[in-house]
Amino acid sequence: MTEVRPLAGADDVAAWVDVHNQVAPVPITSAELEAYRDALPGNELHLVALADEAVVGVGFVTVEGDESEAWIGVLPASRRRGF
């Protein structure tokens, strides 16, 4: 089963950071992710994509005024499966 949903707790944050650091060129820590999210209250959405209850992809969208930014990353073994 596949699912895409918002982060829900510390385990999701840790999984988000783990997947991000496997697919993004610049690694981050859980503390950095939380600080980034805290700096944009109500203006950000971080998501996890799950396949068979395992996080295989992550993404976010932020909105600041008239500007928005989005990013997604999917583990190589899970690409081309609709995430």
N, C-alpha and C positions, 0 to 999 in steps of 0.2 A: 504494500500500500504506500502511496506517496501523499505527502502533505507539505504545505507551505504555511508557516504561521509566525506570528511575532515572537520575539524572545520572551521566555517566561521563567525567570529565575537564574540563579548562579550557574546551574549546570548548562543551561542554554548559552550563557555568556562564555563559559569556558569552551564549549563545543564550537561556538561562532569563531572565537579567536583561533582555535586549533585549525579549523578549515581555512579561515582567512590566511593564516600563516603558511599554509601549504600551497596556496594558489596565488597570493599577492606578492609583489616584489619587495614590499616593505613590511616586515613583521611588526605586530603590536602586542601589547600585554592586555590582560583583562582590565587592569587599572586604567590604562589609556582609553580603552573602549568605554568604560563607565564614565570617565571624565568628559569624553566627547559627547556622550549621550546626555549627561547632566548639563552641558553647556547649551544644549538645544532643546529644552523641555517643551514638549508638545509639537516640536517641529521636525522630529525625526521618527523613522520607523526602521528598525532592524529586524530582519527575518531569517529564519532557518528553513531549509528544505530538507525533508526527511524521506528516506526510502527504507521501508521495513524498520522504522523507528530509529534509524541511524542518521545523524546529520551528514548530508552529502553536499550541501550547498548553503551559501549565506549571501545576504545582500542587505542594502540599506538605501533609503531615500531621505534626503534632508531638504527642507524648504526654509530659506531665509529671505524675507521680503519677496522680490520678484525673481529671485534666483533659486534654482533647485539643482540637486546633484543626486545621481543614483549610481550604484555599483553592484554587480553580482559576481560571484565566484562559485564554481562547481568543481568538485574533485574530478580529476581526469577520468577515472573509471566510471563515473556516473554521468558524464556528458552525453548529449544526444539522446536523452531519455525524457525530454519534456520539462526540464527544470529551467 
